[in-house]
Amino acid sequence: MGEFQGKRSISGWSSRGGLTRNPYALDRSACGSSSGSAAAVAANLCAVAIGTETDGSVICPAQTNGIVGIKPSLGLLSRSGIIPVAHSQDTAGPMARTVSDAAILLGEMTGVDDEDSATVSRGRPVVRDYSKFLDQNGLKGARIGVARNMIGTDPRIHKIFETCLDIIKKSGAVVIDPANVPNSINLLSPSWKSFITSSRLI
């Protein structure tokens, strides 16, 4: 991400390919580091893609480009070939347009690799079909807190946010509103602080 290239670099930038654009708004960030994978899925250039994450590099591009991203637990799949920022965090993860597609890809990615000790030491059976765990009623009874002090001030985003909350409630979730997080900005890494404070491209 940007902090590894320099203080003025922007999330989603690559020295090889340049800046990845958000396919829904070309003047907006596609986030990073797996912005290319996310933008390709969002733009229908591929059905699914794979990203890698240390701290939000699958999840942030997924949410910013309107797709599904999963960061698996460490050791669920092989990290062979990945150049890590942190051995205790880095792993690949599926990116797709639907939860079902992401679950199918996750099943294809899991397994034991003798070259990755984290996969060998798990000592659990390998699951090859995560789609069997999908449940349309999965939100029923779930308790979800709403950190309103973290949603920003854009009225357009607030409108979408409230629509999503209504869907969550209608799906049977118990919504705790508000559930603010005091001093939340201090809990974030520098890369996330930068993304939250400025998501428009310079």
Salt bridges, closest charged atoms under 4 A:
ASP27 OD2 - ARG200 NH1 2.57
ASP116 OD1 - ARG79 NH2 2.77
ASP154 OD2 - ARG156 NH2 2.80
GLU162 OE2 - ARG148 NH1 2.79
ASP177 OD1 - ARG148 NE 2.73
